[in-house]
Amino acid sequence: MKTTRFLIYNITALLAVMLFSCGNPTSVIQQLASDDTLSGVVAYDIVFYRSDSGFVQVELKAPMMVREGDDSSHLEFPQGFHASVFDRNHLVTSEISADYGLSHDNPKMVEASGNVSVENQQNGQSMYSDKLFWYQDSKMIYTRSKVRIVMPDKDITGDSLVSTENFEEYTIYNGKATFEVEEN
């Protein structure tokens, strides 16, 4: 019985010492609570929407997004991204995807590289390149890399391109085309 009481008193005393010895000064706690200790943000499986007057214009999906520091004006998509561009009826007009992306705030621009593809859902045209720049405010796409445009009836290659983001109008530079001609 004495041994049990001795153990209970010792355990109680030990717990009391541990409980009251682990305190932090109030100033340290307030400093930790007021300072933002995050130097950046990493998010997984993100979905980002750009809208105008209540209409979704762009939906961007990515497996990973990184923002370095609090005042960073760019977002990085190191594992790639896929963006869908919508019309006023919420129908997909075009899709853009790449292995890597970097989104800048000013100007609103997405830099895409690695297996870049742009597909126009309305006319079945596809564009492939290693790198492109998508300026969201002007809704234009530019590349100075080799480019390939595939259509149902032709295949065009060139060394640079300027296009609308929905890929309806474009100019290809130093282009070559292969297309089928019907013989009479």
VENHU-V108501 format. One record per residue. SS is DSSP state (2 for helix, 1 for strand, 0 for the rest). Layout:
SS / SS
//
This chain:
0 / 2 / 2 / 2 / 2 / 2 / 2 / 2 / 2 / 2 / 2 / 2 / 2 / 2 / 2 / 2 / 2 / 2 / 2 / 2 / 2 / 0 / 0 / 0 / 0 / 2 / 2 / 2 / 2 / 2 / 2 / 2 / 2 / 2 / 0 / 0 / 0 / 0 / 0 / 1 / 1 / 1 / 1 / 1 / 1 / 1 / 1 / 1 / 1 / 1 / 1 / 1 / 0 / 0 / 1 / 1 / 1 / 1 / 1 / 1 / 1 / 1 / 1 / 1 / 1 / 1 / 1 / 1 / 0 / 0 / 0 / 0 / 0 / 1 / 1 / 1 / 1 / 0 / 0 / 0 / 1 / 1 / 1 / 1 / 1 / 1 / 0 / 0 / 0 / 0 / 0 / 1 / 1 / 1 / 1 / 1 / 1 / 1 / 0 / 1 / 1 / 1 / 1 / 1 / 0 / 0 / 0 / 0 / 1 / 1 / 1 / 1 / 1 / 1 / 1 / 1 / 1 / 1 / 1 / 1 / 0 / 0 / 0 / 0 / 0 / 1 / 1 / 1 / 1 / 1 / 1 / 1 / 1 / 1 / 1 / 0 / 0 / 0 / 0 / 1 / 1 / 1 / 1 / 0 / 0 / 0 / 1 / 1 / 1 / 1 / 0 / 0 / 0 / 1 / 1 / 1 / 1 / 1 / 0 / 1 / 1 / 1 / 1 / 1 / 0 / 0 / 0 / 0 / 0 / 1 / 1 / 1 / 1 / 0 / 0 / 1 / 1 / 1 / 1 / 0 / 0 / 0 / 0 / 0
//
